Amino acid sequence: MIRACFLGLLTILLASSQTMAQNKMAYVSVEEVVQLMPEYKKAMSDMAQFDSALQINYAETVREFNRQDSLFKADSTKWSSAIRTANREKMKKLLFELQGFEQSYQQQMQQRQEELMTPVAQKANELIKEVAKNGGYSYVFRKEALLVQPDADDLMPAVRKRLGVTTTAPKPPAK
């Protein structure tokens, strides 16, 4: 009876050690994978255009504020009290817009980046999963999160190959 239990336990231990030995590990730089994706370049281009549109809007608001300020300084003595008050309120509104621009700019840029980059990150994760599955890897670690890399393979060459990205060796510096 004890011998049968011992043999059963030994069989289980051998089977689990073989299973553990079959678990292949790899690591990959997720940031690098994202930056290699064609969608990343498109997202960055869209971000630059969005940023440019926000900057143009800001510049137009500054221009309008300066125009209103010049008009107010030049002509306010000729205006009635009601017109002066209305123009002063217009300028306060423009000044408030300018003051809130920086905070609004940061929020809009962050929101836009999230909208554009979430699908790219999801596609990069799917690509990593596909490459890992095709390579027979059970575990893939984020390279950025590792202080010490385990005995594992770097998936970047396989990811580059899957994306059709060729790498060229850097040229040695000229003497």
ZIVEN-V877524 format. One record per residue. N is the residue number from 1. RES is the residue in one small letter. PHI is phi as a letter, one per 20 degrees, with the letter a starting at -180 (999 if undefined). OMEGA is omega in radians with two decimals (NA if undefined). D_FIRST is the distance of its C-alpha to the first C-alpha in whole Angstrom. Layout:
# ZIVEN-V877524
n->{N	N}
res->{RES	RES}
phi->{PHI	PHI}
omega->{OMEGA	OMEGA}
d_first->{D_FIRST	D_FIRST}
This chain:
# ZIVEN-V877524
n->{1	2	3	4	5	6	7	8	9	10	11	12	13	14	15	16	17	18	19	20	21	22	23	24	25	26	27	28	29	30	31	32	33	34	35	36	37	38	39	40	41	42	43	44	45	46	47	48	49	50	51	52	53	54	55	56	57	58	59	60	61	62	63	64	65	66	67	68	69	70	71	72	73	74	75	76	77	78	79	80	81	82	83	84	85	86	87	88	89	90	91	92	93	94	95	96	97	98	99	100	101	102	103	104	105	106	107	108	109	110	111	112	113	114	115	116	117	118	119	120	121	122	123	124	125	126	127	128	129	130	131	132	133	134	135	136	137	138	139	140	141	142	143	144	145	146	147	148	149	150	151	152	153	154	155	156	157	158	159	160	161	162	163	164	165	166	167	168	169	170	171	172	173	174	175}
res->{m	i	r	a	c	f	l	g	l	l	t	i	l	l	a	s	s	q	t	m	a	q	n	k	m	a	y	v	s	v	e	e	v	v	q	l	m	p	e	y	k	k	a	m	s	d	m	a	q	f	d	s	a	l	q	i	n	y	a	e	t	v	r	e	f	n	r	q	d	s	l	f	k	a	d	s	t	k	w	s	s	a	i	r	t	a	n	r	e	k	m	k	k	l	l	f	e	l	q	g	f	e	q	s	y	q	q	q	m	q	q	r	q	e	e	l	m	t	p	v	a	q	k	a	n	e	l	i	k	e	v	a	k	n	g	g	y	s	y	v	f	r	k	e	a	l	l	v	q	p	d	a	d	d	l	m	p	a	v	r	k	r	l	g	v	t	t	t	a	p	k	p	p	a	k}
phi->{999	f	f	f	f	f	f	f	f	f	f	f	f	f	f	f	f	f	f	f	f	e	f	e	d	b	c	b	e	f	g	f	f	g	f	e	f	g	f	f	f	f	f	f	f	f	f	f	f	f	g	f	f	f	f	f	f	f	f	f	f	f	g	f	f	f	f	f	f	f	f	f	f	f	d	f	f	e	e	f	f	f	f	f	f	f	f	f	f	g	f	f	f	f	f	f	f	f	f	e	f	f	f	f	g	f	f	f	f	f	f	f	f	f	f	e	e	g	f	f	f	f	f	f	f	f	f	f	f	f	f	f	f	f	e	m	e	e	c	c	d	f	f	f	e	e	e	c	e	f	f	b	e	e	e	g	g	f	f	g	f	f	e	m	e	d	d	d	f	f	f	f	f	f	e}
omega->{3.12	3.14	3.13	3.09	3.13	3.11	3.11	3.12	3.11	3.11	3.12	3.13	3.12	3.14	-3.13	3.11	3.08	3.11	3.14	-3.14	-3.13	-3.14	3.12	3.14	3.09	3.04	-3.12	3.05	-3.10	3.12	3.14	3.10	3.14	-3.10	3.09	-3.07	3.08	3.14	3.13	-3.13	3.11	3.14	3.13	3.08	3.10	3.10	3.13	3.11	3.12	3.11	-3.14	3.13	3.10	3.14	3.11	3.12	3.11	-3.12	3.11	3.11	3.09	3.14	-3.14	3.10	3.13	3.11	3.13	3.14	3.12	3.10	-3.11	-3.13	-3.08	-2.95	-3.02	3.14	-3.12	-3.04	3.03	-3.13	-3.12	3.13	3.12	3.14	3.13	3.13	3.10	3.11	3.08	-3.13	3.10	3.13	3.12	3.12	3.10	3.09	-3.14	-3.12	-3.14	-3.07	-3.05	3.13	3.13	3.13	-3.12	-3.13	-3.12	3.13	-3.14	3.12	-3.14	3.13	3.13	3.12	-3.07	-3.00	-3.13	3.11	3.13	3.13	3.12	-3.14	3.09	3.11	3.10	3.11	3.13	3.12	-3.14	3.14	3.13	3.14	3.14	3.13	3.13	-3.12	3.11	-3.10	3.03	-3.13	3.02	-3.13	-3.11	-3.08	-3.06	2.99	3.08	-3.11	3.12	3.02	-3.09	3.14	3.02	-3.11	-3.06	3.11	3.13	3.11	3.11	-3.14	3.14	3.13	-3.11	3.14	3.08	3.11	3.07	3.12	3.14	3.11	3.11	-3.12	3.11	-3.12	NA}
d_first->{0	4	5	5	6	9	10	11	12	14	15	17	18	20	21	23	24	26	27	29	30	32	34	37	39	43	46	49	53	53	57	57	56	58	61	61	61	64	64	64	67	69	67	69	72	72	71	74	77	75	76	80	80	80	82	85	84	84	87	89	89	90	93	94	93	96	98	98	99	102	103	103	104	107	108	107	110	112	109	109	107	105	105	104	101	100	99	98	95	95	94	92	90	90	89	86	85	85	83	80	80	78	75	75	75	72	70	72	71	67	67	68	66	63	64	65	62	59	59	59	56	54	55	54	51	50	51	49	46	47	48	44	43	45	44	40	40	37	39	43	44	48	49	52	49	47	49	46	45	42	41	42	45	48	49	53	53	52	53	57	56	55	58	60	61	62	62	65	65	67	70	71	74	77	79}
